[in-house]
Amino acid sequence: MTTNLVLFDGELYLIKQFYSLPESDRLFAQLQAELSWQEETIFIYGRWVKVPRLMCWYGDEDAWYRYSGVNHRPLPWTSLLQAIRQKVERQCQCSFNSVLANMYRNGDDSMGCHADDEKELGLNPVIASLSFGDERLFKLHHKICKEKLDIVLGHGDLLVMAGILQQHWMHSVPKTKKLKTPRINLTFREIKANG
């Protein structure tokens, strides 16, 4: 694929400009207009809080996903998401049955520090993260040794997380004071079991 960006405990690959700038412009506009964006609340630290971004979940009919106290029933694939999924699957040489779409409206929208280690994803999942729109910082740190890695994800970039990465590393998209225009992120996954 490309060079592994982590030196130990996992696999992390970045493909810059997986989609060209003109393609990325077109896809961003279509995704922003066509997906069923919604504001969600999740149960975290003993209380219900608003998620600081817009979200939607698409996938195969049985690809239910549960996190932070919320069950996510997938919406049916759109033709646009199907086409993107097929290109990502060819790159990753694996299949995905669902996609979590996040829209970061500005620098105040964020993703807290976490690992994608829910049991529905199985052991050592491959997660393909595709970005469109304004660039944002993606931060990782190792759970034990605290090794850190910062990656700027830009318009049309594909980041692939694989191997034992989710067991050993946490990741986040922090808030920023910088003026930011919207960013859309699609994370393709394979839901293996519903619990």
N, C-alpha and C positions, 0 to 999 in steps of 0.2 A: 504494500500500500504506500506508505511513506515512512519516515523515521519515527520510531516510538519516542514520544516526548517525555515519558517518565522512565527513569533509570532502573526502577525496581517496583515490584508489587503491582503489576498491571500493564495494560496497553492503552495508549492514547495517541491518536493520529489526527493530524490537521491537514485537510485538503483545501488550500486557498482557492477561491474562485471556482468551486465545484460547478457553480452556474456562473456564466459570464455576466457582466454588469447589465447589458440590455435585457437578458433573460431574467435576472434577479429583479430588475425594476418591474417587469411585467408580472412576475409571480407575486411580488410583494403587494402590488395593487389588487390583483385578483384575490389573494388570500385575505387581505384586509376587508374587501367588499363581500366575499362569498361565505366565509366561515361564520358559524353561529357563536360569536364571542359573547361571553358572559362574565359577570363579576361573581366570584364564589366566596363563601365563608367556610373556614376549616376549623377543626377543634385542635388547639395547640396550647400547651402549658395550662391545661385545665379550663380554657375558655374559648368561645367562638370568636374568631377574628376575620376581618376581610382580607382576602388574598390581594397583595399589592401588585396586581397585573390582571389582565383579562385572559380567560382560558377557554378551551373547548377540547373535547376528547372524541376521536373518531377511530373506527376500527371494525373488525369482524364482529358479528353479532354476539359471540360468546367472550369477547375480550374485555370483560369487566375489570376495573382497576380500583382498588381501595387504598387510600392514604389519608392520614390526618383525620380519621373519623368520617370520611365521605366516600360513598360508593359512586363510581363513575361508570354509567352505562354508555357504551360507545354510540355515537351517531353514525349512520351509514357513510361509508367512504364517498367522497365526491370524486368526479372524474379527474379533477385537478390533483387532489391528494393521491389518487391511484397512480397517476403518471409520475409524480415526484417519488412516490414509494418505489416504483419499479426501477427508476434510475439509481436510487440510494441502495436498493437491494443488489443491483448489479455491481456497484462499487464495493459493497461490504461482503458480497458473496454469502449472504444469509437472508432469511425471510423475516418480515415484520408483519404482525397482525393488528397493529394499532399505532396511533400517533397522538401525542399530547401537544397541543398548540398553545403557545403563550404569546401574548402581546404586551410588550413593555411600552407604555404610552409615553413615558418621559423618564428623566433620571430618578424620580421618586419611586418608580416601579422596580421591583427587585425579586430575587429568589434567595431565600435563606439557605444557610449552610446545611447540607444533607448528603446522604449517599442514596443512590437508587438501588436499595437492597431489600425491597419488599419481596415477600415470598412468592407473589404472583410472577415475578420476573425470573425465578429460578436462580440457580447458582451460576455466577460469572456471566451475566447477560451482556449481549452486544447492544449498545444504545447509540444510535446515530442522530446527532444534533445538527440541524441545518438552520442557518441564520440568514435573515433578510432584513434590510433596513439599516438603521444607524448601528455603528459598531458599539459593542459593550465588552467590559472586562469580565472574563470568566476566571474565577480564582479556585485553586485546588490546594489542599494541604493534607499531608499524610497523618493518619490517626495516631500513630505512635511517635515517630521521630520528628513530626511537625515540619518536615520538608515542604516547601511552598513552590507553587508554579502559577504564574499569571499568564493568561492568553487573551489577546484581543481578538474577538470574533467579529468579522466584518460581513459585508453584504455578499451573499452567495457562498460563504464558507461552510464546510462540512467538518464537524468534529466527531470522531468515532471513539467511544469508550468501550473497552473489552477486557477479556481475561479476568484477573482477580482485582481489577481496579476498584470496584464498588465495595469490596471487603476492606480495603486499606486506605482509601482516599475519600475525602469529603469535597464537595464543590458548591459554589454559590455564584450568583450574579448580584453584586452589591449595589446599593443606591449610590448615586453620584451627584455632586453639585454642578457638574458640567451640564450645559444646555444640551438636551438629547431629544431627538425626534423619534417617532415610533420604531420599534424593532419587533419583528416576528421571529419566533424560534419554534421549529418543529422537531420534536424528539420521537423518533421511531423506535418501537420496542416490540418484543414478542412476549405476550402474556401466556404463561405456561400452565398456571393453575389458578382457580378461583377459590379464595378462602373465605 
